[in-house]
Amino acid sequence: MNAFEKIALEKIREAIANGEFDNLPGKGKPLMLDDEPDVPPHLRMSFKILKNANILPEEVQLRKVIHLLQQQLAAAQDELEQRHLRHQIRDCETRFNILMERHRRQLTQ
């Protein structure tokens, strides 16, 4: 620990002892961190813009659709409906995998 870190740590300890952190807004609530560790660094800015505009990236939309289709498949009784749902799931999974492969290739370039 360098001198600056020691000074900062001491100031924080003094503030805690003096109760300066006791009545901060949001006390006891989870932090809302915008950092998305699972999003590749080169996509974070565009994902943040989409998030602020309440638009989901296609990958996220596909994951939600796949999940919904899987739930429908689990509840489906008719063989024809099950076959149709399986086909839709395969199509969505294929599209999702293509998008993910495209992202992986962009990372290696």
C-alpha positions as CSV (number, residue, x, y, z in Angstrom):
1,M,0.0,0.0,0.0
2,N,1.5,3.3,-1.0
3,A,1.3,6.6,1.0
4,F,-1.7,7.9,-0.9
5,E,-3.7,4.8,-0.2
6,K,-2.8,4.9,3.5
7,I,-3.9,8.5,3.7
8,A,-7.1,7.8,1.9
9,L,-7.8,4.8,4.1
10,E,-7.2,6.8,7.2
11,K,-9.6,9.6,6.0
12,I,-12.3,7.0,5.3
13,R,-11.8,5.5,8.8
14,E,-12.1,9.0,10.4
15,A,-15.3,9.7,8.4
16,I,-16.8,6.4,9.5
17,A,-15.9,7.1,13.1
18,N,-17.5,10.5,12.9
19,G,-20.7,9.1,11.4
20,E,-20.3,10.9,8.1
21,F,-21.6,7.9,6.1
22,D,-24.6,7.1,8.4
23,N,-27.3,9.0,6.5
24,L,-26.2,8.7,2.9
25,P,-29.0,8.4,0.3
26,G,-29.5,4.8,-0.7
27,K,-28.1,3.4,2.5
28,G,-28.8,-0.3,2.8
29,K,-29.8,-0.6,-0.9
30,P,-27.8,-2.5,-3.5
31,L,-25.6,-0.4,-5.8
32,M,-26.8,0.0,-9.3
33,L,-23.6,-0.6,-11.3
34,D,-23.9,0.1,-15.0
35,D,-20.8,-2.0,-15.8
36,E,-21.7,-5.1,-17.6
37,P,-18.9,-7.6,-17.0
38,D,-20.4,-10.2,-19.3
39,V,-20.5,-7.8,-22.3
40,P,-17.4,-7.7,-24.4
41,P,-15.6,-4.3,-23.9
42,H,-16.0,-3.3,-27.6
43,L,-19.8,-3.6,-27.3
44,R,-20.3,-1.9,-23.9
45,M,-20.9,1.6,-25.2
46,S,-23.4,0.5,-27.8
47,F,-25.2,-1.8,-25.3
48,K,-25.4,1.1,-22.8
49,I,-26.9,3.4,-25.5
50,L,-29.5,0.7,-26.4
51,K,-30.2,0.2,-22.7
52,N,-30.8,3.9,-22.1
53,A,-33.2,3.9,-25.1
54,N,-35.0,0.8,-23.6
55,I,-34.0,-1.3,-26.6
56,L,-32.6,-4.8,-26.0
57,P,-29.7,-6.0,-28.1
58,E,-30.8,-8.8,-30.5
59,E,-28.8,-11.4,-28.5
60,V,-30.8,-10.6,-25.4
61,Q,-34.1,-10.5,-27.3
62,L,-33.3,-13.9,-28.8
63,R,-32.5,-15.4,-25.3
64,K,-35.8,-14.2,-24.0
65,V,-37.7,-15.6,-27.0
66,I,-35.9,-19.0,-26.7
67,H,-36.8,-19.1,-23.0
68,L,-40.4,-18.3,-23.7
69,L,-40.6,-20.9,-26.5
70,Q,-39.1,-23.5,-24.2
71,Q,-41.8,-22.8,-21.6
72,Q,-44.4,-23.1,-24.3
73,L,-42.9,-26.4,-25.5
74,A,-43.0,-27.8,-22.0
75,A,-46.7,-27.0,-21.8
76,A,-47.6,-28.1,-25.3
77,Q,-49.8,-31.2,-25.6
78,D,-50.2,-31.4,-29.4
79,E,-47.4,-33.1,-31.4
80,L,-47.7,-30.7,-34.3
81,E,-47.5,-27.7,-31.9
82,Q,-44.4,-29.3,-30.2
83,R,-42.7,-29.8,-33.6
84,H,-43.5,-26.2,-34.6
85,L,-42.0,-24.9,-31.3
86,R,-38.9,-27.0,-31.6
87,H,-38.4,-25.6,-35.1
88,Q,-38.7,-22.1,-33.8
89,I,-36.3,-22.8,-31.0
90,R,-33.7,-24.2,-33.4
91,D,-34.1,-21.1,-35.6
92,C,-33.6,-18.7,-32.7
93,E,-30.7,-20.7,-31.3
94,T,-29.0,-20.7,-34.8
95,R,-29.4,-17.0,-35.1
96,F,-28.1,-16.5,-31.6
97,N,-25.1,-18.7,-32.2
98,I,-24.3,-16.8,-35.5
99,L,-24.4,-13.5,-33.6
100,M,-22.1,-14.8,-30.8
101,E,-19.7,-16.3,-33.3
102,R,-19.6,-12.9,-35.1
103,H,-18.7,-11.2,-31.7
104,R,-16.0,-13.8,-31.0
105,R,-14.4,-13.1,-34.4
106,Q,-14.5,-9.4,-33.8
107,L,-12.6,-9.9,-30.6
108,T,-9.8,-11.9,-32.3
109,Q,-9.3,-9.4,-35.1
